[in-house]
Amino acid sequence: MNTSAIASEEPGEIYQTPKNVRDHLHEESRFWTEPRDELNRKQLHTIRHKLDQKWFLWYLTEEKRGLTWNDRLRPVHPVTTIEQFWALYAYVKRPSHLPTTTGYAFFCDGLSPKHNNTEENASEGQLIMSIRNTSKMTKKDIHLQLNDYWKRLIIALAGVQFNDYQEYICGAMVIVDYYSNDLSLWVRNASDDILQELENRFRAVVSLNGESVTWPISYVKHPADISPVLQIYGVHQKHFSCDTIFNLVCSFGDCLKILFPVPNNGMCLIQMRNEMDSRNVIDRLNGCPGVGKPLVFMPWRKTAIDEPSVSDIYTLPAGSQSYQCYVESPLLRFSDPLFANKNKIVGPTHQLHFFNAPQTMTTRHLRKLFENVHIKPKYVQISNKTQRNCSGFVTFNSTEEAVTALMQCNHTQIGVPHVKLPYIVKLCFAHEPNMSDGPSFVGIKFCPECNNMLYPREDKNNRQLLYSCRNCEHSQVADNPCIYVNKLNHEVDELTQIVADVIHDPTLPKTQEHPCPKCGHEEAVFFQAQSRRAEEEMRLYYVCTEPTCTHRWTD
């Protein structure tokens, strides 16, 4: 090479391009060809056309289990001159060649593409242009358009082409997503009028040749705390569906949308109603046992799930769709303020609370409900019954079983004869029970051998009231014996007359701690009984011993 072609050390000096250095202003150029000798490096070092301000290129790595947005950001290189800009642009891959969920960020020096950024003049939101997959354009055309738009946008930023609105811009970002590619402009301190001008300028700089840019642009404000959209890792599609995920998270806030972006990657997206609901889910469910591995909940980079096109929705192994919208679902528990305050937000335990079950529901029916999904409850108890429904608790051997039961059995529909609409049994986690050997409230006892309910029967030879198990041979003497147990299985209204006939029997236990609410008499006999209307619920009944009264009541 002719040494006279070497440029001087002064910045901006015109020089003769060496033969083995390609035009660095060309789209597909590279600065160096092998070997990179000292002469080429020296000549390139002398090319210095400074930009008006310093910029920095960032790379966003792939979404992975356990990595937050900030963990995925990687600084690449500062850009201070035109030559550095083109050298870096020529060196890195084009956006269309990047793996899914990755991207680039081109930001002012001193600022970073982080959400909830505490830096001075940090971005408050972003104008997002979504370049979606469409049948009107081939995949190749979409990739070429994405690359072209990205190049024009960062040239406009580095070249200060936003004019008076440049001060409101923090930087630009491009992300290759599952169903769309997002090109965004991060802005700060912008009013509605300024945002409109920035949007117009955004369209103008990417449509360099005057072509019409029809892709939608929307402004999304960065969440103050965390995004309403969460990623869930550890959800294998063989064991999970949109409905099972909804059943799990619905008791912590309103879940509006659920999406499995791609098949068999162990991740899904859920959109909660607001940031508080997302925080409830993360605080209580992050790390809860799933199927084979714990579930990991993390905030996503977007604040909403874009509804996928029909062609992007596929069928999961269980037969359901990969996307479900629950915005209008009657199963949302926090949409009505009157009912929202009744929800008790409790993290995973080995006990579930059920409610809104039919009034005719028995513990046997409840056990069958869970056994149908191959989960055997440890205890089942009905604690409250009204004329319309009943509620109670179901205890399992482990928290993992309770989580699985909640996902599989929550919102099960149960039809009742002569009732037009089916009952929807609702479940949620309950506080850890304060018991070591099962339920122990009045009237309900459980077998220590097989955990089934004990039923009263009479030992006529010894004139004793026994509790015996119908599943095994276990039996035990009742604490409050009533020798007339052969008359206990009657309608509740019949019990008054039955006991009134025998209230003077000396074998019946008496108490003076419960005066008659009708006549005020201080003595009453008491017994435990079950009725046909509440087959598996035992109650403690009191009967006034005053012969002219014989009023019957219960606690």
N, C-alpha and C positions, 0 to 999 in steps of 0.2 A: 504494500500500500504506500502511496505517496505521503510522506510525513508532512508535507505542506498543507495537507487537508485537515490536519489536527486543529481544532478550535482553540481559542485562547481560554484562559481561566475565568474570564469575566462572564457573569451570568447573562444569558440571552444572546450571546455571540453566535452569528450565523456560521454554520459549519457545513462541510461536505459530508454527506451520509456515506459511511463505509459500505463496501459491497456486501459484506456479510451481516449487516444490520438492516432488517426489513423496515418498511414504513410503519413506524409505531403508531401512526394515527389511523391505521386501517383496522377494521373490526376484528379480523382474525389474525392479526400480527402477533409476533413474539419478539421481545427485544433481542434475544440472543440466539445464536446458533452455535453448536459445539464446534471447536472449543471456545470458551469465553476468555479470550486473552486480555492482557492488561490494557492494551491500547483501546479496545472497545469500552471497557469499564471507565477508563479515563475520559474518553470522549463523551460518554453518556452522563458522567458526573458534572460536566460543564453546562448541561442543558437545564436552565432554571428559569421558569416563568411562573412566578408566585401567584397563587390564588388570593382572592380578597380575604378569605378566612380559612382557617385550618379545619379539615374534616377528618373523620375516622371511619374506617370500614369495620363492621362487625359481622360475625357469622353466627347463625342460630343453629345449633345441633339438633339431632332428631329427638322427638319425644320418647322418653324412656321412663320406666318405672322408678319412682323415687327422685326424679330430677325436676326441680321447679324451673320456671321461666328464666330466672336470673342465673341458675346453675347452667343453663344451656347456652348462655351468651359467651362468645369467645371474641376478644379483640384481635383483629387481623393486622392492620397497619395504618399509620397516619398518612394523610394526603395533604401536602402543602403546596405542590406545584402542579402545573398542567402535565408535565412529563411523568410525575408520580401517578397522577390520576390514570393516564392511559396505560402506563406500565402495569398497574394493579388490575385495571379492567381487562387487559389482554391476558393476564396471568390466570385469573380465577375463572371458574366454570360459569357458564351462562345459567341463569335461574332455572330454565327448563331442564337442565341436566342434573339438578340437585335432587337428593332423596326427598321423599314426601315428608312433610312437617318441618323442613329446614328452610333457611332463607338468608338474606343479607340485610344489613342495616347500614345506611350511610348517614352519619350524624355529625352535627357540629362538635368540634373538639371541646371536651369538658362536659358534654351531655352523653347520656347512655340510653339505649332503648329499653328502659326498665319501667314496669308498672309500679305504682306507689312510690315514685322516685322522690326523694327528699332534696335533690339537688336544686339549687337556685335556677329559676327559669325552666324547670323541668316541664315535660309535655303534660297537658291536661286531657288530651284526647287525640283522635286521629280520623282523618278523612280516608275511608277505605273504598277502593275500586275493586270489585269482585269480578274477576274474569273467569266465568264458569264454563264448564264443559257443556257444549250444546251440539245438537244434531246439525245445526246450520254451518258449523265449521269443523274441519278435520282437526285431529289432535295436533298434527304438525303445524297447521295454521295458528292454532291457539298458542303453541310454544313460541313460534316466531313473533307473534304479536306481543307476548309477555316479555321476551328478551328485548324487543324494540322499545316498548314502553318504559322498561326499567332503565335502559341506556339513556333515553331522552330525559327522563325525570332526574337522574343524578347529574347529567350535563347541565340541566336547567338550574339545579341547586348550586353546583360548583361555579357556574357562570353567572349567578345572581340574576336570573331571568324572571324571578317573581317580583322584582322591582321594590316598590314601597311595602310589600307584604312579606319580604324576606325575613324581617325581624320576628315575625310570628311563627316561623318554622324552626322546628328542632332537627328534623331530618326526615328521611324516607326509608321505607322498608318494603321488601318483597318476600312473600312466604308461599311456598308450594304446598297446597293443602290437598285433602282427599278429593273433594268434589269441585273445588274452585281454587284459583290462584289470586292472592290478595296483594294489591299494590297500594300502599298507604303513605299518607303524608302526616307526620306527627306535628301537632301545632300547640301553641300556648297562648294564654291571655287573649283569646280571639272572641269577639262578639259575634252575634248572628250575621250581621252584615259583612264582617270580615271573613267569616267562614264561607259565605256565599261567593265572595270575590276569590277566595283561595280555591274553592271548588271549580269556578270558571277558569281560573288560571291553570289549575291542575289539568283540566281537559285540554286546554290550549297547548301546553308544552309537550304533552304526549302525542298530540295529533299534529306532528311537525309538517306533514305534507297537506294539511287542510282536510284530511278525511274526518268523518264524523265518528266520535267516540260515544257509543251507545251504552257501554257498561255502566251499571248504577254506581253512584258514589254516595255513601252515607257517613254521617259523623257519629262516632262512638266515643263516649266519654269514658276515660279510664276509671275503674271502680276505686272508691275511696279505701276499701279494705281488701276484699278479694272478689274475684269474678263470680257471678251467679252460676256460671257454667263450670262443672267439675269433671275431671277425668277419673275414671275408676279402673285400676289395674288389678288383674287377678280374676277377671270374669271370663272364664272359658265358655264359649258359646254352646258347648255341649250341655252345660249345666245351668246356664243363665239365659234369660230372655228379657225383653223390655218390661214385661209385667212383673217378673220376679224382682227386678231391680226396683221398680216402683213400689212394690209391696214392702221392701226393706226401708226405703228412705221416706215414705209418705208420712210417717209419724214424727218426722223432724222438721218438716216444712213442706210447702207445696211444690211438687215436682211437675214441671210443665212439659218437658220434652226429654226423650231418651233416644240415643242413636248409637248403633254399632257401626263405626265408619267403614271398616274393611273386615272381611272374613278372617277369623282365626288368628287375631293378633292379641287377644287377651285384654282388650281395652274398650271401654265404651264411654260416652259422654252423656251427662245429665244436666239439664237446665233447671235450676230452682227459681222461685219467684223473685227473690232478692238476695242481697249479700248476707243478711242475717240468717236466712235459711241455709245458705251454703256453709256458713260458719258452724251452725248446729250440726250439720252432717259431718263435717271434718272433725269437729271436737269429739263427737260421740262414736262415729263409725270408723274412723281411720284406724286400720290395724285390726278390725274385728275379724273373727274367723270366717273364712269362706269355704269353698270346696277344695280341699287340699292345700291351700295357701291363704294367708291373710289378704284382705282387701285393702288397697291403698287409694285414698281419695286425695286429689290434688287440684288446685285451681287451674283452669284453662286460660289461654291467652285471650280468647274472645269473651264477650259478655252475652252472647246469644248463639244458639245453634241455628244455622241456616237450614231451612227445609230442603232436603235433597230432592232431586228430580226423580220421577218414577223409575227411570232406568238405573238410578244409583241405589234404589232400595232392593234388597235381596231377602231371601228366606233363610231363617236360622234353622239349625238342625232340629229344633223342637217343632218346627212348622209355622212359627209366628214370623212377623215382619221385623226387619232390622231397624225400623224407625217407628216410633209411636208418639203422638201428640196427646197430652192429657189436659190441655188448657180448659176444655169444657167438661171435664170429667166430674161426675158427682162424688167421686171418692176423695177429692181434695179436702183435707181436714182443717186447713187454715184460711180458706177463702172467706168464710163467714166469721166476722169478729166475735159474734156471740158464742160460737162453738170453739173458736181458736183458743180461748182462755181455758177451756176444759181439757185440752190436750196436755198430758204430762210427758215431758221430754226426758226419757230415761235411756241411758246407753245399754248396750247388750248385756243381758244377764241370762241365767238358765231358767228364768220364769217368764211366761207371757201372760198378759191380761187380755181376756176376750170380752167383747161386749156386742150388743145388738144381735144376739142369738135368739132364736124363737123361744117363747115361754115354755114350750113343750120339750125343749132340748134336755137330754140327760147326759150324765157323765159317760155312759156307754156310747152314746152318739158322738160325743166329743172325741173319745178315744179312737173311734172308727175313722173320724175325720183325719186324724194325724197318721193313723196306721195305714191309710190308703197311699201315703207318700213314703211309707217304710220308716216311720219314726214312731217309737213307742214312748208315750209320756210316762213319767214317773208318778206324778199325782195329777188328778183332775178334780177340781172342786168348783161347785156353783155357789157363789157367795151371796147373790142377790137375784130375786125374781120379782117381776112386776106383772101386771095383767097383759103386757104386750111383749116383753122380752126378758132376757136374763143375762147375767154377766158372771165372771169368775176368773179363776187362775188355772194355768196349766204349767206344771213344773217338769223339766226335762233333766236328763242325767248330765248334760254339759251345755255350755253356752253355744257351742257349734251346732248342736241339735236344735236349740231354740232359734238360732239364726236361720237355719234351713227350714224349720217349720214355719217361721214367719214369712219367708219368701214364697213357700209353696202353698200355704193354706190361708194367708191373709186375703180377705175379700171373697171368700168362698160363698157361693149362693146356695141357700137351702130353701127348698119349696115346702110350703105348709098347706095341707088341704083347706079349701074354702077361703084361702087368702090369695088375692089377685097377684100381688107382686112377691117375689121371693125375698127372704131375709138375706142380708149380706153380713156375714160374721166378720167383724173387724178385730185385728190383733195389734198389740204393741208390747214393747218390753215393759216389765214390771220391776219395781224395786226388789232388791234381794230380800227374800222372806226371812223373818226372824224365827226360824224353826230348824231343828236338827233332825227330826224324825217324821217329817210330813205334817200335814194340817192337823190342828188340834182344837178347832172351835167347837162350840156346843152342837151336839147332834150328829156330827160326821166323824166317822172313824175309818181308818184304813188298815189293811192287812199288813203286818210287818214282814210277811213272807213274799207276797207277790204284788203289794201296793194296790190291790183292788179294794173297792169299798166294802165295808162290813155291814151286814144286815142283821136286824134283831130277830131272835127266835126264842121260843120258850123251852126250857128244860123242865118238863112237867114232873119228872121224878124228884128232882131237887127243888122244884118251884123257884127257879132262877131265870132271870133274863140274860141271855147270852148274845154276843155279837159274833156272827160266823161269816166266813168268807165263802162265796159261791164258786170261787175259782179253785180253792184248795181246801184242806180240812181244818184250817186254823179256826179257833174260836176262843173267846174270852168272856169273862163275867162282866156285865154292865156295871158301871159305877152307880147309876141311879136306877135300881131295879123297879120294874113294874110287873107284877105277876099276871096281869091281864093282857099279856102281849098278843094273845090269840084274837083280840078285838081291835088291834091297832091299825090294821090295813083297811081303813074306811075313809069315806069322804070326811073332810074336816068338820063339816056341820054335824055329822053323826057323833063326833067324839064327845061333845058336851053331854048328850044323853047317856052315852055309854059310861063315862066317868061319873056322871051324877048318880048312877045306880050303885056305885061302889065307893063313893067318897068316904064312907064310914068304915071301910075295911082297914084294920090296923096295920096291914102290911104295906100300905101305900106311904111313901115318904111325904112329910109335911114340912111346911116352912111358915114362919111368921115375918119374913123379911119382904114379902110381896103382898101388901094389902090389896083387897079386891078393888079395882077401879070403879066398880058399879055401886056396891053397898058399903064399902069401907071396912068390911070384915077383915081382921088381921091374919086369919089362918087360911092356908090353901094347901091342897095336895098338888104335886107336880109329877110329870112323867115326860118321857121322850116318845115321839110318835112320828109316823110318816103317813102321808095320804096318797091316794091314787093320782091326784093332780100333780103332786111333786114326788114322784116315785123314789127318787134317790136323795131327797133332802129330809133330814131329821130335824125336828124342832122340839124345843122344851115348852110344854104347855102347863098352865096353872088353872086350877078349878077351885072356886070358892067353896069352903066346907059349910057355909050357911045353907041349911036345907031349903029355905025359901028363895035362895038366890041361885046357887050353882052356876054362877057366871064363869065362862071359860075365856082365857086370854093367853097371849104369848108375848115373848120379849120383842 
